[in-house]
């Protein structure tokens, strides 16, 4: 631990300015709804079309809790699914959870259709063009599932640990590699890794990735250094680098407002405004709640949903060991809604 030193006058002024900036801006926390429930949590997913919010809960009694996206009232539950994330394919009407085995359900009734045996350790998940992509830090790094019937189309090894992925809708899948400080590019037709974009030391431990489809721009939210690295999707050229909060674990882009968002474990939401395809700025740093580090966008209302809970203080760490976190306080699991 580094010793704490007194702030010099200039540093104090800077921090005061940053604090003022954090409170100004168009976004605010509209509501903080405690819904409780047991189990750990990772990703959150909004089905804007069917107006459902999926929140997987991890653990021995793992399940996927489903809420009404407009009222946040319970709307159902998918049992026996200790999943990290969820995704829905609108064409087939099938939902999928990144559990092991992967669970597949009917998006209307929420009834389980079947489970799909996969290798690796399912973590992140995304849907694009009738396929569902399951990410794993161990090989195979990507398992590709046909959304219509749940058959496995293939696997892809990335040579690194994938976190979040996006599609350009033109046959390319972009996936940030948490342990490599890079973005993997996959051909969705051949299911082959075609190239890797280096972030050139401007970002590592990247856990969030978003895309501006119209202009072909990627936004990678990274933990070390704490940056949002903005790059051209066609060639990987870095356009800009902007500071974000600590402990990012998710990013998204809203084409309706031309804003990119990074949800951060330190209890902040960094909002980056795209003024033009070559001009970007941190528009606002919004205070949310500690550990609200994943998010999802409701494309219909332009609202963002984040999830978190309260925890007890962490126990003292033994010498040379990584500190552990405290226990989740019962019935404190919450859904935060952010908007203008």
Beta strands, then each sheet from edge to edge (+ up, - down):
strand 1: 28-34
strand 2: 40-47
strand 3: 52-58
strand 4: 63-68
strand 5: 74-78
strand 6: 86-89
strand 7: 94-97
strand 8: 102-106
strand 9: 112-116
strand 10: 122-128
strand 11: 131-136
strand 12: 142-146
strand 13: 152-156
strand 14: 162-167
strand 15: 172-177
strand 16: 182-187
strand 17: 192-198
strand 18: 208-212
strand 19: 217-221
strand 20: 227-232
strand 21: 238-243
strand 22: 248-254
strand 23: 259-264
strand 24: 268-276
strand 25: 279-287
strand 26: 295-298
strand 27: 303-308
strand 28: 334-339
sheet 1: 1+ 28- 27+ 26-
sheet 2: 2+ 3- 4+ 5-
sheet 3: 6+ 7- 8+ 9-
sheet 4: 10+ 11- 12+ 13-
sheet 5: 14+ 15- 16+ 17-
sheet 6: 18+ 19- 20+ 21-
sheet 7: 22+ 23- 24+ 25-
end
